[in-house]
Amino acid sequence: MKESVRMIVVLTVIAMVSGFWLAQVYHWTYDEIQRNKAQALAGSILEVLPGAVDFRVIEAGPVGSLADDPSSSQTRPGGDSEPLMLYQGIDDSGAPVGFAFVSEGVGYGGIVKIMVGVDQASGLISGLAVLEHSETPNLGSRIEEESFRKQFVGKGTADPIALGQDIDKISGATVSSRAVVEAVNRDLAGALEAYKEATKQ
Amino acid sequence: MNRMIKDFLRGLWDEHPTFRIMIGMCPTLAVTTTALNGLGMAAATTFVLICSSVLISMLKRVIPAGVRIPAYIVVIATFVTTVDYFMLAKSPELHQALGVFIPLIVVNCIILGRAEAYASKMPVHFAAIDALGMGLGFTWALTLIGAIRELLGSGTVFGFAVMPDGFAPIKILTSPPGAFITLGVLLALMNVVSDRIAQKTKARQEKAAS
């Protein structure tokens, strides 16, 4: 009896100290991690919008295409309740070159987060960047590669982008490839609509 | 003092974690695509190994035998998460490159193995020196494997182009089978060198005896 009480007490104390310590570490590193994330986001916005040197944030409400789905009429699927953020790219003369938005798909190892850039004039995809993923290294992680991402450039909303027809999937990484395609298809039409709406005035 | 030097050197060669005991194979094979990834992974592992060995050695009289493994895992996981956060803050590129293998340091056999086999029985300074030796042994192994794979697979070392212009990269070395091939060749080389050393010592001893 005494021994089992000691086990419980020791393990509890160790776990509590560990919890306090990690809360402290989280606190110490929080600002810097957020800054890094913001920097990475800014970098990828400029990457998917050729010609852009700066960007402006446009906050759009719940997107039209998502309103069809009652479970996600107020919030974006995937759990985050943030409204769709549009990032309008601006070239060196101050003219808009297009916009970018973040979308998500479910991959093999978790959520795949991507940034999609859309050209101002044509409304077609001008670039795609992978922000976050937990796909298998050297297999699913190849969705990051230029050769896969550039396939999306010039594709648009006229018909949904189909894996295998419009986009060659990465061999051995069908699920990861599909996650990117799904992420693009999910929000592209809605984002385009929201962007047109927001920039009408 | 002699004992400590011996403990330190043990991890670097005689009981080398990667080439002798053959533990910690998952990161050894998975993240050594470049020298920098290998070094970063090994440095993170070494840090966790030293911290957890010292702490476990300090707590050896406090932790009851019945819950020692969960207690070790909590200690190790705490240090791993600490490394994870700091790496995310200080070097997001390296964090991105090592990906899921950083959290997986928790289940690295070298750390739990040294905790169970050594740190939990020895005084703090011995545990620390043993962890340092094992960590550095792991570090030279992963850096070397990474450097070889990067050199032959991409023609660079630590990101610097070192191969002549006409060099055609051997792509397979950057993919998972390349890790097995590199590890196998290095193991063979290490065995040859060890045999030579053993033969020489034996010959010298026989000479001295006669």
Contacts between the chains, C-beta under 8 A, distances in Angstrom:
chain1	res1	chain2	res2	distance
A	3	B	64	6.4
A	3	B	66	7.0
A	4	B	66	7.8
A	6	B	64	5.3
A	7	B	64	4.8
A	7	B	66	5.2
A	7	B	67	4.5
A	10	B	62	6.2
A	10	B	63	5.9
A	10	B	64	6.0
A	10	B	67	6.6
A	10	B	71	6.8
A	11	B	67	4.9
A	11	B	70	6.1
A	11	B	71	5.9
A	11	B	74	7.5
A	14	B	59	7.9
A	14	B	63	7.8
A	14	B	71	5.4
A	14	B	74	5.3
A	14	B	75	6.8
A	15	B	74	5.6
A	18	B	74	5.4
A	18	B	75	7.3
A	18	B	77	7.5
A	18	B	78	4.2
A	21	B	78	6.1
A	21	B	82	7.4
A	22	B	78	6.3
A	22	B	81	5.5
A	22	B	82	7.1
A	25	B	81	7.2
A	25	B	82	5.0
A	25	B	85	5.1
A	25	B	86	7.4
A	26	B	85	6.3
A	28	B	85	7.8
A	29	B	85	4.4
A	29	B	86	6.1
A	29	B	88	6.8
A	29	B	89	4.0
A	32	B	89	3.9
A	32	B	90	7.4
A	33	B	85	7.2
A	33	B	88	5.1
A	33	B	89	5.0
A	36	B	88	7.2
A	36	B	89	6.9
A	36	B	92	4.7
A	40	B	92	6.7
A	109	B	100	7.0
A	134	B	99	6.8
A	134	B	100	5.7
A	137	B	30	6.4
A	137	B	31	7.5
A	137	B	33	7.9
A	137	B	99	6.1
A	137	B	100	7.8
A	137	B	101	7.9
A	138	B	33	7.3
A	138	B	174	7.7
A	138	B	175	6.0
A	138	B	176	6.4
A	141	B	99	7.5
